[in-house]
Amino acid sequence: MWEGALSGPTGSLYEGGHFYFRIGFGGQYPFRAPLVQFITQLYHLNVDAMGVVSLPSLRSWSVASRLYEVCQELYDMF
């Protein structure tokens, strides 16, 4: 499991905030997408009530997918 943090970008609704997340790798990784979940409570269209993130790169996951793309999309959410 990886843990990370994002800072809210200047000029956004999330400015000044610090948002912590986890990326969990199940036993079937890389054949199944990792689980990306915010630890910090966050209100966003791509985040459910449990903090689980839905991103295009996770929905179209394949063995050739890269975690860099997931992290970039996570950053771009803000």
C-alpha positions in Angstrom: 0.0 0.0 0.0 1.2 3.5 -0.9 0.1 6.6 0.9 0.4 10.1 -0.4 -0.9 13.7 0.0 -2.0 16.4 -2.3 -2.2 20.1 -1.6 -5.2 22.1 -2.9 -4.0 24.2 -5.8 -4.0 28.0 -5.5 -7.2 29.5 -6.9 -9.3 26.3 -6.5 -12.0 25.5 -4.1 -9.5 23.2 -2.4 -6.9 25.9 -1.9 -5.1 25.6 1.5 -6.3 22.0 2.0 -4.2 18.9 2.4 -5.7 15.7 1.2 -4.3 12.3 2.1 -4.9 9.2 0.1 -4.0 5.5 -0.2 -3.4 3.3 -3.2 -3.9 -0.3 -2.3 -2.7 -3.2 -4.4 -4.7 -6.4 -4.2 -3.4 -9.9 -4.8 -4.4 -9.7 -8.4 -2.4 -6.5 -9.2 -1.4 -5.7 -12.0 -4.2 -7.7 -13.6 -6.8 -5.7 -11.6 -6.7 -1.9 -10.9 -5.5 -0.7 -7.6 -8.0 0.7 -5.1 -7.5 4.5 -4.7 -9.1 6.0 -1.6 -8.9 9.4 0.1 -8.3 9.2 3.9 -9.2 12.9 4.2 -13.0 13.5 3.8 -13.4 15.1 0.4 -16.5 16.3 -1.5 -15.9 15.7 -5.2 -17.9 14.1 -8.1 -15.3 11.4 -8.5 -15.1 10.4 -4.9 -17.8 8.3 -3.1 -18.9 8.5 0.5 -16.2 6.0 1.6 -13.5 8.0 -0.2 -13.1 5.6 -3.1 -12.0 7.4 -6.2 -13.4 6.7 -9.7 -11.0 7.7 -12.5 -11.0 6.8 -16.2 -7.6 5.2 -15.9 -8.9 2.9 -13.2 -12.1 2.0 -15.1 -10.1 1.1 -18.3 -7.3 -0.6 -16.4 -5.1 -3.2 -18.2 -1.8 -4.9 -17.5 -0.1 -2.2 -19.6 -1.6 0.6 -17.4 0.9 2.7 -15.4 0.5 4.0 -11.8 2.0 7.3 -13.1 -1.2 7.9 -15.1 -3.4 7.2 -12.1 -1.4 9.6 -9.9 -1.5 12.3 -12.7 -5.3 11.9 -13.0 -5.6 12.1 -9.2 -3.7 15.4 -9.2 -5.7 16.8 -12.1 -9.0 16.2 -10.2 -8.3 19.4 -8.4 
